[in-house]
């Protein structure tokens, strides 16, 4: 049975791709230059979801240091210089995602990507992974004045896509995705394989999915 949604809005990191290893490599390179210790992968995952500025502050603090303004500026300026040279492996695309995107695209479902990652980095990664052509719209964390968990990116996407609130669904792995969707009046599906290990009891999405294959059934049910 086909689902009712005319548009699906996706998060990127932790939802479509496992970017944590590449982010870890770049972050650790910056930290080591600053004389700090390297982070573990699990530590890195706790830093993700809020965009570059907060990611680097969290990473620096995990090492036992607190960045002043000058250090913070160095961190956020240096990270993109290193990260732009990292070419993601196609294996970072979570299993089932490509088939899911192809199926929805073939149905005529409008697809948008809403991430807190910088827009230039987002487009680069999508192109390198062959994902760019799937999306009618791509919004980065610096595209608009506000980013997730603010509802503005979702509301802007709906306007650009020409789709009403009740005809769209947000799929993501973080509280930011669910909060933005809730405040925009859009249903949300939270994937449990991403980077949010514990979910707050007072934030209830429309549904959860343990893997991409479940998303199809969940979409039909909500």
HUVEN-V530035 format. One record per residue. RES is the residue in one small letter. SS is DSSP state (a for helix, b for strand, c for the rest). PHI is phi as a letter, one per 40 degrees, with the letter a starting at -180 (* if undefined). Layout:
res:RES ss:SS phi:PHI
res:RES ss:SS phi:PHI
This chain:
res:x ss:c phi:*
res:x ss:c phi:c
res:x ss:c phi:c
res:x ss:c phi:c
res:x ss:c phi:c
res:x ss:c phi:c
res:x ss:b phi:a
res:x ss:b phi:b
res:x ss:b phi:b
res:x ss:b phi:b
res:x ss:c phi:c
res:x ss:c phi:b
res:x ss:b phi:c
res:x ss:c phi:g
res:x ss:c phi:b
res:x ss:c phi:c
res:x ss:b phi:b
res:x ss:c phi:c
res:x ss:c phi:c
res:x ss:a phi:d
res:x ss:a phi:c
res:x ss:a phi:c
res:x ss:a phi:c
res:x ss:a phi:c
res:x ss:a phi:c
res:x ss:a phi:c
res:x ss:a phi:c
res:x ss:a phi:c
res:x ss:a phi:c
res:x ss:a phi:c
res:x ss:a phi:c
res:x ss:a phi:c
res:x ss:a phi:c
res:x ss:c phi:c
res:x ss:c phi:g
res:x ss:c phi:c
res:x ss:c phi:c
res:x ss:c phi:c
res:x ss:c phi:c
res:x ss:c phi:c
res:x ss:a phi:c
res:x ss:a phi:c
res:x ss:a phi:c
res:x ss:a phi:c
res:x ss:a phi:c
res:x ss:c phi:c
res:x ss:c phi:c
res:x ss:c phi:c
res:x ss:c phi:h
res:x ss:c phi:b
res:x ss:c phi:g
res:x ss:a phi:c
res:x ss:a phi:d
res:x ss:a phi:c
res:x ss:a phi:d
res:x ss:a phi:c
res:x ss:a phi:c
res:x ss:a phi:c
res:x ss:a phi:c
res:x ss:a phi:c
res:x ss:a phi:c
res:x ss:a phi:c
res:x ss:c phi:c
res:x ss:c phi:g
res:x ss:c phi:b
res:x ss:c phi:b
res:x ss:c phi:c
res:x ss:c phi:c
res:x ss:a phi:c
res:x ss:a phi:c
res:x ss:a phi:c
res:x ss:a phi:d
res:x ss:a phi:c
res:x ss:a phi:c
res:x ss:a phi:c
res:x ss:a phi:c
res:x ss:a phi:c
res:x ss:a phi:c
res:x ss:a phi:d
res:x ss:a phi:c
res:x ss:a phi:c
res:x ss:a phi:c
res:x ss:a phi:c
res:x ss:c phi:c
res:x ss:c phi:c
res:x ss:c phi:c
res:x ss:c phi:c
res:x ss:c phi:c
res:x ss:c phi:c
res:x ss:a phi:d
res:x ss:a phi:c
res:x ss:a phi:c
res:x ss:b phi:c
res:x ss:c phi:c
res:x ss:c phi:d
res:x ss:c phi:g
res:x ss:a phi:c
res:x ss:a phi:d
res:x ss:a phi:c
res:x ss:a phi:c
res:x ss:a phi:c
res:x ss:a phi:c
res:x ss:a phi:c
res:x ss:a phi:c
res:x ss:a phi:c
res:x ss:a phi:c
res:x ss:a phi:c
res:x ss:c phi:g
res:x ss:c phi:c
res:x ss:b phi:c
res:x ss:b phi:b
res:x ss:b phi:b
res:x ss:b phi:b
res:x ss:b phi:b
res:x ss:c phi:b
res:x ss:c phi:c
res:x ss:c phi:c
res:x ss:c phi:d
res:x ss:a phi:c
res:x ss:a phi:c
res:x ss:a phi:c
res:x ss:a phi:c
res:x ss:a phi:c
res:x ss:a phi:c
res:x ss:a phi:c
res:x ss:a phi:c
res:x ss:a phi:c
res:x ss:a phi:c
res:x ss:a phi:c
res:x ss:c phi:g
res:x ss:c phi:b
res:x ss:a phi:d
res:x ss:a phi:c
res:x ss:a phi:c
res:x ss:c phi:b
res:x ss:c phi:c
res:x ss:b phi:a
res:x ss:b phi:b
res:x ss:b phi:b
res:x ss:c phi:c
res:x ss:c phi:c
res:x ss:c phi:b
res:x ss:c phi:c
res:x ss:c phi:b
res:x ss:c phi:c
res:x ss:c phi:b
res:x ss:c phi:b
res:x ss:c phi:d
res:x ss:c phi:c
res:x ss:c phi:c
res:x ss:c phi:c
res:x ss:a phi:d
res:x ss:a phi:d
res:x ss:a phi:c
res:x ss:a phi:c
res:x ss:a phi:c
res:x ss:a phi:c
res:x ss:a phi:c
res:x ss:a phi:c
res:x ss:a phi:c
res:x ss:a phi:c
res:x ss:c phi:g
res:x ss:c phi:b
res:x ss:c phi:c
res:x ss:a phi:d
res:x ss:a phi:c
res:x ss:a phi:b
res:x ss:b phi:b
res:x ss:b phi:a
res:x ss:b phi:b
res:x ss:b phi:b
res:x ss:b phi:a
res:x ss:c phi:b
res:x ss:c phi:b
res:x ss:a phi:c
res:x ss:a phi:c
res:x ss:a phi:c
res:x ss:a phi:c
res:x ss:a phi:c
res:x ss:a phi:c
res:x ss:a phi:c
res:x ss:a phi:d
res:x ss:a phi:c
res:x ss:a phi:c
res:x ss:c phi:g
res:x ss:c phi:b
res:x ss:b phi:c
res:x ss:b phi:b
res:x ss:b phi:b
res:x ss:b phi:b
res:x ss:b phi:c
res:x ss:c phi:c
res:x ss:c phi:c
res:x ss:c phi:c
res:x ss:c phi:b
res:x ss:c phi:b
res:x ss:c phi:c
res:x ss:c phi:b
res:x ss:c phi:b
res:x ss:c phi:c
res:x ss:c phi:c
res:x ss:c phi:c
res:x ss:c phi:b
res:x ss:c phi:b
res:x ss:c phi:c
res:x ss:c phi:c
res:x ss:b phi:a
res:x ss:b phi:b
res:x ss:b phi:b
res:x ss:c phi:c
res:x ss:c phi:a
res:x ss:a phi:c
res:x ss:a phi:d
res:x ss:a phi:c
res:x ss:a phi:d
res:x ss:a phi:c
res:x ss:a phi:c
res:x ss:a phi:c
res:x ss:a phi:d
res:x ss:a phi:c
res:x ss:a phi:c
res:x ss:c phi:b
